[in-house]
Amino acid sequence: MIAERYFSKLDVEIVTIRKAFSGDNFYQVPDFQRPYAWDDDQIDELWDDIYNAVFVDKSDYYFIGPSVLAKFKENHKELYKIIDGQQRLTTLMILFCVIRDAFFSDSKIITKLSDNKLPGLIKDIIKHSTLGEYRLSLMKWEDHHGKFKREILNGIKFEKIGKKDWIKIKKKSRYLYVAYRLRDKINKLIEKEGLAGFEELIKYILHRVLIVTIYTLSENEGITIFQTLNTRGLDLTAADLVKANIYDNMQDKKLFISQWQELEGISRRLGISVTDILTYLAYYLSAPDALKKTVDQELVKRLDINKNADKAMDKIIQFAGVLESLEDLKIKSHILISLSYLPHYWWKIILSCC
């Protein structure tokens, strides 16, 4: 009965890419998500899979993987917050923008299309043709959406680049780097399969690439479902979830950003992740009991983040500072030097209690 009550809130649907980005559907990447981070391996795998499905295996359909979406109604919009699948959907949106700016901006290409509605379809997938709003917005955290909008959605300004420029582009912008790589892949596709092959690929992506979409009515339920799925994407960490929770509940966003950057600085100096620090803090706070929930859930409860986000952030910074001071003391203490040879880090939690 419990499972039935829980899953009655869910709606599972298999949709094409075109259907996903049609009507009044809009997508938003929440602030607790990691920034876009796909690299060569993920881009190559996605491209090769779709290419092989079209030209090698000639598959009727290709399943791009599951997406978990929290569904909301916002004015005229059907707004879906992306709990899982943001890396794939963002990559596809970059691909559509590349097609729009590098290929469908060329009248010679457009005149050779057998389906003259394609350029309009691509534009509507990127930006609602009537409402004039972009269908995908990234997290506001550190203005990721502003950068994505300026560099990709508003129009990609491609320049001639040499082999040495790739590293510079990658350092400058992950979005632009992926755009250049996808443009190169399309150019190679056209050389091999011709414009007809290029058009075939676009139609296949729009109408035969499928997403198994799981809809839920809240972000928390979506996260729970997400954590049970194995995907190609990058898993959310405890740090991602705690960061989002504190960010949402703190009044002074600028203060939070500076404090979180301070926390990241401490983690770099210690050579451990922010998630590691939060995990140690969760065990420290829960002692002598074992953790009864996930690290992020334990911290939200024990630090009362929803009501006292400012104090929670101060506590996290204070604890991280204690860990760093122990690292400094290790140079002066033979006992601490000896403890550091242990094959784990937990001894620092014990000393943090002193």
N, C-alpha and C positions, 0 to 999 in steps of 0.2 A: 504493500500500500504506500509506503514512504516513497519508493522508487517511482510508482505510478503518479503520485502527486507531484513529484519533482519534474519528471520528464513530460508531464502534461503541459508544462510551460514552454516546451521546446517545439520547434518546427524545423524539420529537415527537408531540404529541397535540392534538387540537382538543376543547375541553371547554366545557360551558355554565358559567355562573356558579354555578348550583346545584350542579353536580357538583364544581366547584373547591372550594367551601366545604361539603363534605359528608363523611360518614364520619369518619375520624380525621385529616383534613387540617388542618394548621396552618401559618401563614405568619409569617415573621420578616424584618424589614428589617435587614440587617447594618449595623454601625456605619460602614462606609465610604460608605454612601449619603448623599446630601444630605438635609437635613430636608424635610418636606413643604412644597411651595412653589407648588402650582397657584394661579393667579389667575383673574380674571374671564374672560379669553380662553379658557383651557383648559377651565374649567367650562362656559362657554357652548357651546363646540364639542362637548364630549361630550354635553351635554344635548340640544342641537339635533339632533345626529346620531341619537341614540336616538329622540327624539320623531318626527323625520321618518321613520325606519325603521318606526315603529309606525303613525302616523296619516296620513302623506302618501304615502310610497312603498309602505307595507304590505308591507315586505320579509319574506321567510320567516326570514332571519337577519341579524344584524349582527355583524361582526367588530370587536371592540374593540381589536385590535392584539396584537402578540406579547408574551409574557412569558418571561423566561429565569430558570429556577429551579434552584438547587443542592439536590439531594435528600439528606436525612439521615434516619436512624432515631433517634428519641430516646424511650426508654421506650415508652409506648403510642402515641406520635405519629408520623405521617408529617410530618416537618418540612421545609418548603421555604423556603430562604433566597432572597429576591427580589433577583436581580441586575438585572433590568430589568422595569419594569411597576409599581413600587411607588406611583408617583403615581396611576395609574389605579385600582389595587386599593384604595388608601387612600381615594380619593374615593368609590368604590362602597361601602366600609364605612361612611363617613360618611353616605351616602345611606340605607343600610339602618337606621342608628341614627336618622336623621331620621324615617323611616317608622314605626319602632317608637315613638318618643317623642312625635312631633307628631300622628300620625294613628291608629295602632293602639292608642293609649292611650285613645281615644275609643270608648266602647261603641256610640254611635250609628252610627259608621262601620263597626265590626266586624259589627254585626247586618245591615248592608246588603250585605255581601260575598257573592258567589255561592259563593266557595270559603272556607269557614271555617277551612281549614288554613293559609292564608297567614300569619297572625300567628305561628303556631308555626314555620313555615319561616323567616321572617325572623329570629326569635329564635335558631334553631339555626345560621343562617349567621353571626350575630354571636358567639354563645357556644355551644359544644358542649353539647347538651341533657343528656347523661349525665355527661360529665366536668366540666362547669361551668367550663371554661376558654375564654377569648376566642381566636378563631381567628386573629386578626391582632395581632402585637406589633411595635411600631416600635423603632428603634434605641435602645439604652441611652445613647448619646452625649448628654450633657447632659440626661438624663432625658426624652427626647422621648416615650417610651412612657408614662411616668407621667402626663404632661400629657394625652396622647391618651386614656388610660384614664379619668382624672378628668373630663375635659370631654365626652367623646364616648361611650366604651364603657359606662361606668357609668350613663349617662343624661344626655341633654342638657337643661339647664334653660333653656328658652326664656323670654325676657322681652319685654315690649312695647318696641319700639324705633321711633325716629323717623329721619328722613333724616340728621340730624346724628350719630346714634349709629353709623352704619356704619363711619366712620373709626376710632372708638374700638374697636369690636369687632375690626376688622382688625389694629390695633396690638396689641391684647391677645392675640388668638389666631387664627392662620390656620385652625385646625380649626373653631372656632366661627363664624368668618366664612363659611366654605364651607357649614356646616350651615344658617345663616340664609338664605343664597342659595338653597340647594336646597329649603328649606321654602317659600320664596316661589315658586319655579318649580312646585312641586307644587300649591300653592294656585291658581296661575293655570291649571294644567292641569285641575284639578277644576272651576273656573269655566267652562272652555271645553268639556271633554269629559265632565264629570260624574264621579261616583264609579266608574261602570262603566269609564270611560276610565282612571282612576287604577289600578283593579284590572288592567286590560289591560296597562298599562305595567309594573306589577310582575311580572306573569307573563311578559311578553316579556323583561324583564331577566333573570329567573331561568332561563328555559328556551330563549331564542332569541338572547341575546347570547353570542357565542362568543369564546374566547381561544385563540390559537395558542400552545400552551405547549411550550417547549423545556426538557427536563430534562437536567441534567448531574450528575456525581457530585462535582464540586469547584467551589469559588468561582472559582478561577483560570481554569478552562475556561469557566465561565459569563461571566466578565468579557471573555474573548477573543471569545466569540460576541456578547456585547452590543455590543462596539465596532464590529462589522461591520454592525449593524442601524441603520436610520434610523427613529426613533419620534417620537411627539409629546412624550415625556417629556423630562426635563432630563438631559443627558449627564453622566456622571461625569467629574470632572476629575482631573488628576494629584494635585492637593491632596487630593481626597476619598480617593484610594487610598493615598497616602502616610500621611495622617492615620490611616486605619484600621489600616495595617500597624504604625505606631509605637505606636498606642493598644493594640493587641493584645499587643505585646511588652514594653511598659513595666510595671514592677511598681507604680510610684507613679502612679496614675491622676490624682490631684489635681495633682501636679506637672506632668504632661503637659498637663492642661487649662489651667493657668495659663500654661505656655510657649506653647501654641498660640494662646491669646488674645493673648499678647504679640506673636506672629508676625503675627496678623491686624491688630493695632494698627499695626505697622510698615508692613504693606501698604497700610493706609488712608492713612497719612501720606505714603507715597510715591506714592499714586494708582495703584497697580498691584495685581494680584491675587496671592494666595498662590501660585497656579499659576505666575505669571510668575517669582516669586522662585525657586521650585523648578526651573523650567526653566533659569534662568540658572546655578543651582548645578550642575545636571546637566551643562551644557556646560562649566562651569569644571572640574568633576571629571574629565570625559572628555577634556579637552584633552591632546595635540593631535589626538586621534582624533575623528571624528564620532560622534554618538550611534548606537549599534547596536541599541538597544531603545527602548521608550517611556520617557518621562521618569520615571514611577513605577518601572518595572522597573530603569532605570539607577541610580536613587537607592537602591533596595532593595539592589542588588548592591554599589555603590561605598561606601555608608555602612554596609553589613553590618547593616541594620536588624533582621533576624530574630534576630541574636545580641547586638547592641549598640545597642538602641533608645535608651537614655539618651544615649549619646555622639552618636548620629545626630541626635537632637533638639537637643543643644547645638551641633552643627556647623551645623545649619540656622539656629538663632537667631543664631549668630556671623556667618554669611554675610549674613543679613538686616540685621544691625547695621552691617556694612561698607557695604552699599548705602546705608543711611540716612546714614552718616557722609559718604559721597561727596556726597550731596544737600546736606548742611550745608556742605561745603567749596566747593561750586559757587558759593556767594554770594561767597566770598573769592578765587576764582581765575578769571582771564580765560580761561585755557585750558579749564577745566571748563565755563565758561559757553558757550564756542564749541562744545565737544563736544556740549553738550546740544541744540544746534540740529540735530544729525544726526537723520534720520527713523526712528531705531530706538534701542534701549536697550542694545545689545550692548557699547558702549564701556565701560560700567561693569564688565562681566565682566573685561575686560582690566586695568582699574585695580584690581580686587579681588585680582588675583594679586600685586600689588606689596607 
